[in-house]
């Protein structure tokens, strides 16, 4: 079953007279990228925690934050989220440009936004604390995985429904396809007869050329390939591996076949179905952008 790249997990635990919070979230990303905000005492365990995330997540931007609040024998420190500050700055510049506003965007303004600068308690180095943090982080990761799988189940259901809609439209096109080549032949024959009046030179050769023309309107091959791509798409949806890129590739191939059908079949009914098929493919594309 496919997995979504969007998820969230949060676990808390008591520590001395304070509290530990492990919060992890993930969003869409082309590859796997992890960002960790840990107490300084956990620096040596950073790679270990990254590997724990990599065991469960193959794609997505995954951010983990661990806060230790209260407790005895620690210190307090400021933490700056430079990436978030850059996003706030860019958003303000866009707003300034859109509304044609004057003025400057200074450090004081950016520092006032939520989570740009945070104060955290830095606990003393304690093996028991490190073990508890790793336990909470592991539980938060499991919560994240569960949510990603749940979201993936919903994504798969929606995508399958759209593939079935696509199959229905393809069946409509297939039902009309046998007459397309003959219709093209007949239309061109009538036009040529009008142009050449009643005397048509070399009738057998003319019919041969017309048959070749009609053959170019035959969409049987494209329909067969489209059907094969949809079958492979169904099989891929059932995989537990990271299949987002594979699904995107298959979707591109389906789009190519649909475009060819639309360009070859000079028929109003088929054109209408092709337009609907393209719309469904675009909706599926939006969904699979979130598939791991």
Order of alpha helices (4+ residues) and beta strands (2+ residues): beta-beta-beta-alpha-beta-beta-alpha-alpha-beta-alpha-alpha-alpha-alpha-alpha
